[in-house]
């Protein structure tokens, strides 16, 4: 018996085309599968039904027909469907201020008239005035271009974590300027789209701000690790003053001020449509590629002195001050490239381009000398391969076996050959450093036990965020004294425990629970592989990579990584499935 593999994704799309009656149209160019490309399979049939209505010159779809193809006659579910299609930038809704509805209509007049926003393959033009179309579009358009500009500024000036670099002033001035523009120009902010990440960021800001609240001497002097300050006041004969929990209030104030970066990202991302989120993802991939080009120039011997960050002469660090952070940036590119290629039924050239980009990024990571970056990149490639294995299999099936097998063999052989040649010519600094690790080659292994002891010395109150440098100098052993000072713990997880105490631990635990629940929603196998789920999986992987890199460094303290973390958190929080759409509240917008 001859059996054939059933492509469920193609079957669902074929069924949607059959339900929508789009094949009955006179325009035969609309009958192929390019119509509705990129539309989630769960809502493809209603989308095509609306397309048919628009092509017939109607300003609204037939409600009974829409209910039939969607599988529900409840008006609330239909209204939420329309709002979801509008947020995905597939259609646009306008209010019917005349209050006239068709006889027997169950939908409210505020969500009936439609136009198509971007599907050029359907050749449909807006049927409404420019005045009525501008109001819902201006917020998303302004937010989109503002976010593009802000990410560009971060790429140039946001690659360092030190508080005294000029780039911090540039980034924060830009952030506050964008907030002022948003207050004056944005007609609306859809906070519901970023509610969960905003709560997490707000909790972080509250935790840091509370460390700046002055405490009475009777409480402050009883906090662990404050004896040296209490005795200093006694020695000089000064009365014990009111002090905040933070040992270095200026450092904690700087930590609080740095949160303006993710706050701006959430503000702008709140208004973006699904399509605009994808364009932002592609733009970030472009920034990674531009950083790789800069890294190639540095690798070739060219010297770039960026006055906005603290460059290390001779280091291959791209637009970052730290090569480990640059390697993580490239590893994130290794995740975004296949996500872009497998977003929808994209042509095969995207698949090949993604593989080429991953190859370039991996080779650049080898050149940076970052061992942790190489590990994170391999983890990201493995996780992405698993996440998009089904879509990759569908692309490969379209290639003849006579071509696919030799092509795969040549690609793997080329990759292995380039890596071997890099090692042989001593150009793969990451592998060389991993193979020649000496006892004092990595100072992290010596400072971590000291930091762990400090955690318990100051537990449960902590020392205050942004205070590691002065606090470490208090307990630094003589054996670690050197011309270079240790500004951070090079393990953000331990440093958060030190600076935040038990409150920091609780915050991390709550954030981890949120991340786990949202990642489960994005990765679960039930339902169609919608565009939002692809973004959700990508976001989950990126956050894991940043978390793993934080075990040996502090990437989350650079403005550009803070912005990317906030952006992908929005993607993870807005994974869509049909069941969740049905459970959305009646307000739905």
N, C-alpha and C positions, 0 to 999 in steps of 0.2 A: 504493500500500500504506500502510495506517495503522499507524504504530509507536507504541509506548507506552514511556515511561521506566520502568525497573524500579527500584523503591526497594529496594536490597539490604538496608538496615537492617530494613525492614518484612518483607522476605522471610525473613530469618534469624529474626526473632521469630515469624513465622507457622509456620515449620518447627519451632521449639522448642515451640510450643503443640501442634502435631500430634504430636510425639514423646512428649510428656508424658501424653497421654490425658486432659488436664484437661477436655476437652469432653464426656467421658462421665459427668461427675458430675451428680448430680441437681440441684444448686444452679446454676441457670442464670446467676446473678449473677456467677459466677466465670469465665464463658467469654469475657468481653470482654477487651480488651487492657489494662485497668487492672490486672489481676492481674500481678504481677511488674514493675510500672513502676519504673524506676530500676535494675533488675538488669542487669548486663553481659550482652551478647548471648552471649558465649562460655560462660557458665554458666547461662543462663536455663533451658534444658531440664532439667538436673539439679535446679535449684531448684524448678521446677514439679513434677517427679517426687516430690521430698520433700514438697511441699505436698499432693499427692494422697495420699501415704502417711499424712500426719498427719490429713487429713480422714477417712480410713478408720479412724482410731483406732489406727494402729500406732505404736510408739515408735521404730521404725527403718525406713528404706526397704528395699525389696527390692534386694539387691545386684546381682543379675543385670540387673534393670531399670535401675538407676542406671548400670551399666557400659554398657548398650546405648545409652542416650541420650547418655552422655558420649563414647562412641566408644573406650573402652579398658576391658579387664577386669583390668588390673594393679592389685592392691590398694594399692600405694604411690601411684599416681596418684589413685585414688579417695579415699584418706585425705587427700592434699594438697588435693584439691578441697573436701572437707568443712571443712578448716581455713581455707581461703581464704574460704569462705562465712561462716564464723563471724567471721573478722577483718573482713569487710565488713558485719557486724551484720545478716545475713540469717537465720541460724539460730544456735542455741546447742548446744554439745556438752556431754555430761556423762560422767563415768567410770562404767562398769558394774562396781562393786566386787564384785558377786556372781560375776563371771567366767564367767557362763553366756552362750553365744552360740548362735545358730541352727545347726542341722546344716549343715556345709559352708561356714560363714562364713569368709571370708579376711581380714576386717578385724580389727584389734586391738580389744579390748573398751574401750579408752580413747577411741574415736572412733566410737561407733555410735549411742547414744541421742540424740535430737534434740528441740528445741522451736523455735518461731518467736519471734523477738525483737521485731519491729516492724511486720510487714506486716499492718496492720489490715484491708486490703481482702480478706484471706483469712479473716478472723474466726476465727483459731486462737488458743487460749489455751495457756499453758505447761502441760505435763503432768508437771512435776517439782516437788519440794519447794522451798520458799524457801531452805532451807539449802544445797542443792546448786547452786542458781542464783546465790547471792550471791557465791561465790568468784571466778568468772570475770568478773563484772560490776563488782565494787567498784573494781578498779584503774582501769578505763576511765572509770567515772563520776566518781570522785574526781579523776582527771587532767583530765577535761574541764572540770569546774567550776573547778578550780584555774587552768587555763589561761585560762578566761574572766575570772576575777578578776584574774589577772596582766596580761592585755592591757588591761583596764580601767584598772588602775593606771598602766600605761605610757602610755595615752592622756592621762591627767591629768598625770603627772609626768615622762614620758620623752621630751619633745619638744625637749630641749636637749642639746648635746654638751659644754658647758663643765663642767669638773670641780668648779667652785666653786659651782654652783647647788644649791639645796636639793633639787631633784627627784632628783638622783643618789643622795643618801642615802636618800630614800624608796624609790626603785626597788631599790637593793641590799639594803636591810633587808627589803623584801618578798620579794626573790628568795631570800635565805638562810632566811627564815621558811618559804617554800614547800618548800625542800629539807629542812628539819627535819621538816615535816609529812609529806613524802613518805617519808622514812626510817622514820618511826614508823607510818605508816598504810597505805602501799601494800603489798599482798601480793606484788606482782611488778612488774618493769620489763622490758618486751620490747625489750631493747637492739638486737636484730637489725633491728627496724624503722627504727632511726635510726643504724645502724652507720656508713654512709658519711659523713653529715654530722658524726657524733661524731668520726670520725677526722680530718676536716678541722678541726674546732674544736680538737681535742686537739693537732694539729700547730701551730696558731696559738698556743695557750697555751704549748706547749713552746718555740716560737721566741721569744716574749716573755720567758718565764722565764729562758732562757739568757742574755738580755741583762742580767740582774741578777746573774749569777754573777761574783764578784770575780776579777780577773785580776792576775797578778804584774806589777810595774812594767816588767820587761824586755819583756813582751808588750804591755802597754797603751800604753807610750810609743811603740811602733812603729806603732800604728794610725794611719791617715790622719786628719788634722784635729785631732790632739790636741796639737800643738806649743804652742799658747797656754796650755794647762793645765800642761804640763810646765815651761814657762818661768816661769809664775806660782809654782810650787812652789820653783823655784831662786831666784827673786828674794826670797822671804821666808825662805829658808834651811831649808825643810822637806824632809824625806826623802820621796821619791816613795812614796805609799801604794798599797795594792792598790785597784783601782777596777774597777767593772763596765764592760762595753762601753758601756752607756747613759751618755750625757753628763749626763742628768738622771734619776737613779734613781727619784725620786718620781713623775715623769711616766710612766715605764715601769711602775711598780707600779700606778698608776691605770689604765693601759691593760690590764694583766693582770686587775685587779679587775673591769673593765667586762665581761669575757667571762662573768661569772656570768649575765648576762641571756640570751644564746643557750643557755647550758648548761641553764638551767631550762626553756626552751622545748623543748629536745630531750628532757629527762627526762619532761616531761608528754606530749609528742606521741608518745612511744614506745608508750604504752598505748592510744591512741585507735583506734577502729574507723574504717573508711572513711566511714561515715555521720557520725560525730562530726567527722572532718576537714572534711567539707562544711559542717557546722553552724558550725565555727570560721571557715571561709571566709565564710559569710554574716554571722557576727558581725563580722568585720573590715570587711566591706562596710558594715555598720551603723555602725561607728566612723567610717568615711570620711564617711558621710552626716551623722553628728552633727558632725564637724569642719566639713563644708560649711555646716551651719546656723550654727555659731559664726562662720565666716568671713563669712556674710551679715550677721550682727549687727555685726561689726567694720566691714564695708564701709559699713553704714548710719550709722556714726559712734559706735556704742556702744563703750565702753572697758572692757576686762577686764584686771585686773592679776592675773596668775597668779603667786603668790609662789614657785612651784616651778620656773619657767623664767625666763630673762632676756628679758622682753618688749621689743619695740621699739614705742614709742608711734606710733599711727597706721598701723601695718602690718597688712595683711590676711594673717595667718599662722595663723589657727585655733588649734589646740592646740600649735603649734610655735613655737620662737624664731626660726626662719628661714623666710622666705616661699618659698624654693626647695624646702625640705624639705616644706612644706605642699603645694606644687604637685605634688611627686612623690607624696605621699600620695593626692591627688585623682586623679592619673594611674593609680595602682594601682587605685583604685576603678573607673576606666574599663575595666580588664581584668576585675576580679572581677564586675562587673554582667553582662556577656554570658556569662561562664562559669556564673554562677548560672542564667541564663535558658536556656542550651543544655545544661544538665547531663543532662537526660533528656527524655522526651516531655512537657515541661511545657506548660501551657496558653498561649495566645497572649498573655494579659495579662502574663505574665512578660517576653515579648519586648518589648512596649510599655513596660513599667516600666524595663527595662534601657536602652532608648533614652532615656527621660526622665531617668534618673540620669546617663547619660553627658553629656547636654546640660547638666544642672545643674553637673556637675563641670567641664566645659570652660569654662562661663561664670565659675565661681569662679576658675579658673586665670587667665583673662584679667584678673580683678579683682586678683589677687595682685601683678601686675607682674613675675612670674617668666618671663623669656624661655626659660630652659632647661626650666622646667616645661611651657611650652606646646609646645616641641619634643618632650619626652618623652611628653606626652599624645597628640600626633598619632601618634607612633611606636607607642605602645601600642594606640591604636584601630586603626591599620592592621594591626598584627600580630594582634590579636584577630579582626579581620574575616576575615583570611586563615585563621586557625586554625579558626574555626567557620563557614566559608562553606557547607559542606555542610548543617550543621544549620540554618543560617539559611535556606538555600534550601528545606528541607523545611517550615519554618514558613510561609514566604511562599507556597508552593504551596497551603497550606490556605486562603489568602485569595483571594477572587475577583479576577480580573484587573481587573474594573471598579472594585474598591475599592483594590487594591494599588497601582496606578499613581498615582491621585490622592493616596493617602495618603503615598506616598514623596515625591511632588512637594511636597506641603504641608509635610512634615517638613523636607526640605532647604531649602525657601524660608524656613520659620520660623527655622531655624538660621542661615542666611546673613543674614536680616534682623536677628536679634538681635545677631549679631556686628557687622554694619555699624552698627547703632544705637549699640552700645557704643563703637565707634571714633569715630563722629560726635560723640557727646556727651562724648568724652574720658574714658570710664569703663573702657576696655580698657587698663589700665596696661601689660600685657605687650607689646602691639603698639606702644604709644606709645614705650616704652623701647627696643624693637628698632629703631624707625625713627629715633630721635634719639641713637644711640650716638656719643659724642664721644671725643676722644683720651684724656681722663682720666676718662671716665665709668665705666670698669670697671678697677679696680686689678689685677684678675687678669692682664691682658695685660702689666702691668709687673713683677709679681713672679714670674711663671713662668720667665722666662729666668734670674733670680737663683737660683731653686730648682734649676733644671737644673744650673747651675754648681756649686751646693752638693752635688748628688748625686755628681758626679765628684770633688769635693774630699774627700768622706768614703768614697768607694767603695774596696774592696768591703765594708767592715765595717758601714757605716751609722752612725747616731747614736743609735739606740734608739727604740722606739715611744713616742709620747706626749711627745716632746722638741722638737717643731718650734718652739714659741714661743721658748725660750731659745737654740736653735741659730740661728734666723733672725736674732735680734738681734746675734749675733756677726758675721754677714756682710752685714747690711742696709746697702745703699748710702745715702749721705746724701740722695740725691734722693727717697728713699721715706719719709724721716722725716716724721711727721705726728702730730697729737694722737691719732688712732685707731691702735691697734697691730694687727699682722697675727698672728692666733693660729694660723691653719692655711693650708696652701698653696692651698686652694680647687681642688685637683685631687688626689683621693685616690690615683690611680695613681702620680703623680710622688712624692707624699709617702711612699707605701709603699716606693718605691725608695730615697728618702733615709733613712728611718728603719730599714728592714730590710736594706738593702744587697743583696748577691748572694743571701743566704738568703731575703730577701723576694721577690726575683724568681723564684727556684725555686719558692717556695710558691705564688705567683700562677700560674705556668705549670702546676703540677700541678692546682691548683683549676680552671683553665680547661679542662684536658683532661677532668677529671671532668665538668664542666658540659656540655661539648660531647658527650661520649658519652651522658650521660643525656638531654640534649635530643634527640639523634638518636633514642633509643628512644621518646621521647614523641611526636615529630613524624613518624616514619616512617609511610608510608601503608598498609602491610600490616596486616591484622587489623581487628577491629571497633573502633569509637570507644567504648571502655569509659569508665566513670566515672573510673577512675584516670588514664587518658590525658588526659581533659579537665583534671583537676587538674594533671597533669604539664605540659601545654602552658601552662596558666595560670602555673605556677611558673616555667617557662622565660622567659616574657615578663616577669614581674615582676622576675626577677633581671637581665635585660637592661636594663630601665628603670632599676634602681638603679645598674647599672654605667655606663650612659650619663650619668645625673645626676652620677655621681662624677667625671666629666671636668671639671666646672666648680664642684663643691662637695664637701661631705663628709657626705652623708646617712647613710652607713653607720656613722657615729660617734655617732648618736643612739640611745638605748636602744630606742625603738619600732621603728626601722628595722633594728636588729640582730636584734630578736625576729622581725620579719616575714621577714628573710632566712633565719633558721634554720628557720622554719616552712615556707616554700615550698621550701627545700632538702629537707625531709622528703618533701613531695609529689613532688618531682622524683625522689627516690631510690626511690620505691615505686610507680612506674608498672608496672601489671600487664598481661601478655599471656598467652594460653594456653600458648604455647611456653615462656615463662619459668616458668610454674607447673609444667610438666612437668619442667623441669630443676632444680627446687628439690630440695634434699636430702631424704632420707627423714624427717628429724626434722620439717621443715616448719613448726613453730610459731614 
